[in-house]
């Protein structure tokens, strides 16, 4: 009997360390977001205690990105920060954000690129000040739930430390640059649409306006007319000229692509097959 009692007492004692080693589950944190007229999600963030700043929240963005204006205000760069050579779009390079806050959520040591991205600048000129993009280095740290109805995100830490995408990309490019390219030729086919488009800086309506349709072009064959607004190309929003060029660049010549238009106040869809050409 005494041996049995010792055994019964010993089993809970052995089990205690097993439960003691378990980490408490991280509590979910909620944060609000807004949906812009361009259909992008945007969040208010504080960076290094400064802000709030409005950034696009893009789950497809491989990196975090802020413009020079934010970088200066948040102390990421100063007047003494050296500019890299050939700094297109004000590119300053990669920096580390000490603290990034979205609502009650706060993270540390987030890598970001500093540059004035043309797409962000174009959206900002139409929809008000937007200072960058929240991308992979932030959201990869969490399991996320997005509630579009209540415009609320829920974040649960997942203990994952994301890799430095930009560093890996640069290493890949450097390695590729050292290869023998004497027998390599790169051909980039382009699809010709046969239109010109434009959008006024004060125009906050969806889509971009078709200004001209060239005779005999793929656009004319598809039925596009001057005055049409191109809303989407293959389900990709085209609320800026830059977005239209990006979407059109993904369309392959000789293959039909669905295009949603706004004509005389009514939405319509056409199928456009880009012509082969350079």
N, C-alpha and C positions, 0 to 999 in steps of 0.2 A: 504493500500500500504506500509506504514512504517513497519508494522509487517512482511510483505512478504520480504522486503529488509533485515531485521534483520535475518530472517530465512535463507535466501540465504547466507549471510555472515557467519552465525554460522556453517553451514554444513562443509565448508572447514576447519574451525578452529578446529572442532571436529575430522576431519579425519587426521590432521597433526600428532598428537601423535601416531596414529596407525602405520603410515609409519615410524615415527621416531624410534619406538621400533624394527623395523625389522633389523636383522643383515645383513651387507653387505656380499654377497656371496664370499667365499674364492676363490682366483684365482688359477687355476690349475698350478702345477709346473712339469716340465719335467726333466727327468734324463736318461742318457744313460746306457745301459747294454751290456754285451757280452755273447755270447753263447759258452760254453766250448766244447771241443771235447767229453766230457762225456754227453753233451746235457743239462747240468745244466746252469742256468742263473747266472751270477756273476756281482757284482757292485763294484765300487770304493767308499769307505766311509772314512770319518774322524771321529774319536772318541775322544772326549775331546780335539779337536783341533789338534790331532796328526794323522799322516797318509800322503797319503791315504793308506788304506788297502783293499785288494781284498777279498770279502766275497761272498759266494753263497747266492742267493736270492731265498728262498724256501717258497712258499705260503702254503705249507703243514706242515711246521715246527711249533710245538706248542710253542717254546721258542726261544729267541735270544741266540746265543752261540758264544763265542770267545775263542781262545786258550790262553795259558799262555804267549806266546811270545807277542801277541798283548796287553794282559792285563797289562803286565809289561811296554811296551812302552807307553801305554795310561794312565798309572797311576792308573788303576783299582786295582792292587795289588802291593805290594812292598816286599822287602826282609823280612819285619817284619810281613807280613800277615800270620796268623796262618793257617796251613794246617789241614783240617778235618781228622779224623781217617779213615782208609781204603779208601784213596783218589785214586780210580781207574782212570786210564787215566788222571792223573794230575788234578782231579776235585778239585776246590777250593771253590765252592759254588756259590751263587747268589750275584751279585753286581749291582749297578745302574750307568748307563752311564749318565753323566751330559748333554752332547750334542752329537748328532749323525747327521752327514751331508751326504747326497747323492746328488751330484750335487748342485743345489741351494736350496735344501730342507734341513731344519734344525729342529730337534725336540729335546726335553729335557726329562730327567728323564725316560730313557728306561732301563728296567730290563734285565739282561743278565746272563747266566751261563758261568762260566770260566772252561773249560776243554779241553783237547786235544782229540777231538772226533776221533775214529779210522777211520771212513769213510772219514772225512775231511782230515786227515793226509794221507790216501791212495791216494786220488785224488790229493792232494798237491804234493806228491812225483812224480807224473806222469805229471801233468799239470802246475807245478810251484806253487809258494807260494800262499796259500789260508789260511786265518786266522780265518774262522768261518762261521756262518750262520746268515743271516737276517731272522727273523721269525715273528710270531704272534704279539709280543709286539710292533713291529714297524708298520707292514702293516695294522693291524686292525684299525689304526687311520685314514685310508684313503679309499676313493673309488679309485680304480686303473684301468687303461687301459694299456694293454701291446701290443705294436706294434712290432711284431716280424720282420716284413720286414725292418723297420727303426731302430730296436734295441733301442727302446725308451719307457720308462714308463711315464705315466702321473698320478700325484697324486692330489687328491682333498680332503682336510681335511673334516672329517665327524663328528667331535665333540664327537666321541666315545672314552671313556677311557677304554682300555682293562683290564680285570681282571688279577690278578697274577696267571697264570696257574700253576707255580711250587709250589706256596703256597697252592693252592687248592689241588694239587696232594699229597703234603706231609700231609695235613690235612686228606685226604681220606685214605692214607696209615696208618696214626697213628690210625684213627678210626677203620680201618680194623684189625689192630694189637691187638686191645683190645677185639675183639670178641672171643667167645668160638669156638675153632677149633677142639675140641676133636672128633667130628663125621664127619669132613670134609676130603675128599680125593681128590687130584688133579691129574688127569691123562692127560698127554700131548702126544698125538699120533704124531709120526714122520714118514715122507715119505722117503723111501730109494731110491736114484737115482743110486748108483753104479758107480760113477766116481771120479777121482781126477783131480783137475784143478790147474793152476798156471798162474802167469803173472809177467814177468820180470819188474824191476823198470824202465828200459829205454824203455819199450814197451808202446808207446802212441797210438797204434791202438785200435779200438773199440773191446769190448768183452774180455773174458778170454779164455785161451787155455785149451782144454781137454787133459790131459796127459795120462790117463788110463781109460779104460772101462772094468768093471768086467763082466766076463762071466755069462750069465743068468740074468743079472740085468735089471732094468727098462730102463736104458740108452741104453743097447745093443738091447733090444726089440724095442726101438724107432728109432734105426739106428744111434746113435751117434758113432763117431769114433775118435781115437786119432788124434790130430791136428786140429779138429774142433774148431772154435771160437764161444762161446755162446754169442750172442749179446743181446738178451732179453729173459725174462721168463715171460709169461703172460703179455706182453707189458711193462714190467719194465726193464729199462736199466741195464745191468750187465757188466759195464766197469771195475769193480774191483772185486777181490775175495770176499770182504766184501759184495758188492752189490748182488753178485750171491747167497751168503749164505742167505741174507735177503729175496731175492725173492723166493728162494727155500723153505725157512721156511714157506712161506705163502701158498705154494702148498699143498693141502690135499692128503693124501694117498688114492689110489683107484680112484682118479678123474683125468682125463686127463688135461694136462696143455700145452698150445702152447709154443714152444721154437723156436726162430729164430737163425739160425746158419750161419756162413760163412765158406764155404768149397771150397777149390781150387779157391778162388777169387769170388765165386758166393754165393749169399744168398739163403738159403733154409729153409723151415719150417717143423718141425716134431711135433708130438703129443706124449708127454711123460706122462705115468701114474705111479707116484711114488708107489713103493711097500710098503705094511704095514710092520712096524717093529720098533724097538727101536734103 
